[in-house]
Amino acid sequence: MKIMLAEDTKDLNRAVCAVLTREGYSVDTAYDGEEALRYIIQDSYDVIILDIMMPKMTGLEVLAEIRRRHILTPVMLLTAKAEIDDRVAGLDAGADDYLPKPFAIKELLARVRAMTRRYTDFSGNKVSYDDINLSSDDLTLSSGNSVRLSIKEFELMHILIMNPDIELTTQYILERVWKTEPEADENTVWLYISYLRAKLAAVGSSVSISGSRGGSFKLVKQPE
C-alpha cells in the first residue's frame, strides 16, 4: 500500500518514513506543502499524512486543493496540541483523522491500518490481460517493468481485466469500486483512469484504456 508523508521536520519525516517502510508500506515523502501537492496530483495513494504547519502551503491548503480536485484519498493531519481550531477546520475540510504531536509510533501505525482496512481480498494471486499482470500479493502491475498501485488503482485495474473487451460505464465502475463513497463521481473515475494510463505507459505495456470522461472504458490491445 502507498502512503504520502508530508512533514517539514526532517528528523521526524525520516523516522516515520523508516517505520512505515519497515511495516511494508511504499512511502513518498515531502518537506513542504507544494512538493506534497505535486506528488499527490501525479500519483495515487492509499493514505496521505499531512503536517498542518508546513512552508509554501499548509496542510489545510493542500487538503482543500486535493478535495477540490476530487481526490478522495483518506487524509490524516498531524497537529500541534495547541492547534485545536485547525483540527476542527481540517475535519470540516474533509480530513479523515488527526493525530496530535508528539505522538507514539504505535498509535500512528494503528491509525494508518484503520484507514486502509477497506482493502478487498481478491480470489487468486494474479490476473493477466495480454502483456500485463496484476498481483494481489503486493498490488503490483507488471509488463516489461513493474509498478506499485494504490488500492483503488488495483481495484479499478482488476475490474477492467476481469471484463476484457467489455465497455464498462462510469456508473458501473462507481458502483463497484467506490460503492461505499457517495461523494465519488465521474471526475473520480476519470482521475484514476488517468493514473492507470500513466502506469501502463510506465511499465512498458502495449495495452491502453479507451474512453473519455463520463463515458465507458475498456482495455484495448495494440494492433499487431
C-alpha positions in Angstrom: 0.0 0.0 0.0 1.2 3.5 -0.8 1.5 6.5 1.5 2.3 10.1 1.0 4.0 11.7 4.1 4.4 15.4 4.2 6.3 16.7 7.3 8.8 19.6 7.2 10.7 18.5 10.3 13.3 16.4 8.6 14.2 14.1 11.5 10.6 13.3 12.2 9.9 12.8 8.5 12.8 10.3 8.1 11.9 8.4 11.3 8.2 8.0 10.4 9.2 7.1 6.8 11.6 4.4 8.1 8.9 2.9 10.4 6.3 2.8 7.6 8.7 1.3 5.1 9.7 -1.4 7.7 6.0 -2.2 8.0 5.8 -2.9 4.3 4.3 0.4 3.0 5.6 2.2 0.0 6.3 5.8 1.1 6.9 9.0 -0.8 8.0 12.0 1.4 7.7 15.7 1.0 9.1 18.6 3.2 6.7 21.3 2.2 3.1 21.6 1.0 3.8 22.5 -2.6 6.0 19.4 -3.0 3.4 17.2 -1.4 0.7 18.5 -3.7 2.8 17.8 -6.8 3.2 14.2 -5.7 -0.5 13.8 -4.9 -1.6 15.2 -8.3 0.8 12.9 -10.2 0.1 9.7 -8.4 -2.5 7.8 -6.3 -2.1 6.9 -2.6 -4.0 4.9 -0.1 -3.3 7.3 2.8 -2.0 10.9 2.8 -0.4 12.2 6.0 -0.1 16.0 6.2 1.5 18.1 8.8 -0.7 21.2 9.2 2.2 23.7 9.6 4.4 23.5 6.5 6.2 26.0 4.4 4.9 27.2 1.0 1.4 25.6 1.5 -0.1 24.5 4.8 -1.6 21.0 5.3 -5.0 22.6 5.3 -4.4 24.3 2.0 -3.1 21.1 0.4 -6.2 19.3 1.8 -8.5 21.9 0.3 -6.9 21.7 -3.1 -6.9 17.9 -3.4 -10.6 17.7 -2.4 -11.3 20.4 -5.0 -9.6 18.1 -7.5 -11.9 15.2 -6.5 -9.1 13.3 -4.8 -10.9 11.2 -2.1 -7.8 9.5 -0.6 -8.1 9.3 3.2 -6.1 12.2 4.9 -4.6 12.2 8.4 -3.5 15.6 9.7 -0.5 15.9 12.1 -1.2 18.8 14.5 0.4 20.5 17.5 -1.6 20.3 20.7 -2.4 24.0 20.6 -3.9 23.8 17.0 -7.4 22.9 18.1 -9.1 25.2 15.7 -7.0 23.9 12.9 -8.1 20.3 13.8 -11.7 21.3 13.5 -11.1 23.2 10.3 -9.3 20.2 8.9 -12.1 17.7 9.7 -14.6 20.2 8.2 -12.5 20.4 5.1 -12.5 16.7 4.5 -9.7 15.2 6.7 -10.5 11.7 7.9 -8.4 11.7 11.1 -5.9 13.8 13.0 -3.0 12.9 15.3 -1.6 15.5 17.9 2.1 15.8 18.3 4.1 14.4 20.0 2.6 11.0 19.1 3.6 7.4 19.7 4.6 5.5 16.5 2.4 2.6 17.5 -0.6 4.9 17.5 0.3 6.3 14.1 0.6 2.7 12.7 -2.8 1.7 14.3 -4.5 4.7 12.7 -2.9 4.0 9.3 -4.1 0.4 9.5 -7.6 1.6 10.3 -7.6 3.9 7.3 -6.6 1.1 4.9 -8.9 -1.6 6.1 -11.2 -1.1 3.1 -8.8 -3.3 1.1 -10.8 -6.0 -0.6 -9.4 -9.6 -0.8 -9.4 -10.9 -4.4 -9.6 -14.5 -5.4 -6.3 -15.7 -6.9 -3.0 -14.0 -6.6 -2.5 -12.9 -10.2 -4.7 -12.0 -13.1 -3.5 -11.2 -16.6 -4.5 -9.5 -19.8 -2.3 -9.5 -23.0 1.1 -8.4 -21.8 0.1 -7.1 -18.3 0.0 -9.0 -15.0 -1.8 -7.8 -11.8 -0.7 -9.3 -8.5 -2.8 -9.0 -5.4 0.1 -10.2 -3.2 1.9 -6.8 -3.4 -0.6 -4.7 -5.5 1.8 -4.5 -8.5 1.1 -4.1 -12.2 3.8 -5.5 -14.4 4.8 -5.9 -18.0 8.3 -5.1 -19.1 8.7 -3.3 -15.8 6.6 -3.3 -12.6 4.9 -0.5 -10.5 3.1 -0.5 -7.2 -0.6 0.5 -7.3 -2.8 2.1 -4.7 -5.8 0.1 -3.5 -8.2 2.0 -5.7 -5.9 1.7 -8.7 -5.7 -2.0 -8.1 -9.5 -2.4 -7.8 -10.1 -0.4 -11.0 -7.5 -2.3 -13.0 -8.8 -5.6 -11.6 -12.4 -4.9 -12.8 -11.1 -3.9 -16.2 -9.0 -7.1 -16.6 -11.9 -9.3 -15.4 -14.1 -7.8 -18.0 -11.9 -7.9 -21.1 -13.0 -6.1 -24.2 -16.3 -5.0 -22.5 -17.3 -1.4 -22.3 -17.7 -0.5 -18.6 -19.7 2.6 -17.9 -18.6 5.2 -15.4 -21.7 4.4 -13.3 -20.8 0.6 -13.3 -17.3 1.4 -12.1 -18.6 3.8 -9.4 -21.0 1.2 -8.0 -18.2 -1.5 -7.7 -15.1 0.4 -6.9 -16.5 3.4 -5.0 -19.7 1.8 -3.7 -19.2 3.0 -0.1 -18.1 6.5 -1.1 -21.2 8.5 -2.2 -19.0 11.6 -2.8 -17.2 9.9 -5.7 -18.4 10.9 -9.1 -17.3 10.8 -12.8 -14.4 13.0 -12.1 -13.1 10.5 -9.5 -13.3 7.7 -12.1 -11.6 9.8 -14.7 -8.8 10.7 -12.3 -8.0 7.1 -11.6 -8.3 6.1 -15.3 -5.6 8.8 -15.9 -3.4 7.4 -13.2 -3.7 3.9 -14.7 -2.9 5.1 -18.2 0.3 6.6 -16.9 1.1 3.4 -15.0 0.6 1.3 -18.2 3.0 3.5 -20.0 5.5 3.3 -17.2 5.6 -0.5 -17.2 6.1 -0.5 -21.0 2.8 -2.2 -21.8 1.2 -2.1 -25.2 -2.3 -2.2 -23.6 -4.2 1.0 -23.3 -7.5 2.1 -21.8 -10.1 3.5 -24.2 -12.8 6.0 -23.2 -13.3 9.6 -22.1 -14.6 11.4 -19.1 -18.1 10.4 -18.0 -18.2 7.6 -20.7 -17.3 3.9 -20.8 -13.9 2.4 -20.5 -12.2 -0.9 -21.6 -8.8 -2.4 -22.0 -7.5 -2.3 -25.6 -4.7 -4.4 -27.2 -2.3 -2.7 -29.5 -2.8 -4.0 -33.1 0.0 -6.3 -34.2 
